[in-house]
């Protein structure tokens, strides 16, 4: 996630309109809070570390059909940390809201992609194939 224009994060207070507890840009935080206020308010600093982990370790997919690959990648790359394990439920609720709130005309899979600098690598299903060994599909949503 882009932190261009980011101010320092403050302590979590459960109100995204009055505080920003993640090191993201003003535009990104404003979009997150505007689209998914209730879910973001429940996503504390540890929860947001999971968001950042998924982005930093290129575990995000840009196509809904590839979400099982994303879940495998996130589990392997981010959920070895017990702190992130504990934050998984609010994180999934927040991500689910971003997915449900996206504009398919301008965004791949999630709301706030442009504002937050989300880039999809297009290789998540190849790196984290189905356990049955089925070949990965070439639909893994890379940013054009």
ABEGO torsion letter per residue (X at the ends): XBABGBBBBBBBAGBAAABBABBBBAAAAAAAAAAAAAAAAABBAAAAAAAAAAAAAGABBABAAAAAAAAAAAAAAAAABAAAAAAAAAAAAAAAAAAAABBAAABAABBGAAAAGBBBAGAAAAABBBAAGBBBBAABBBBX
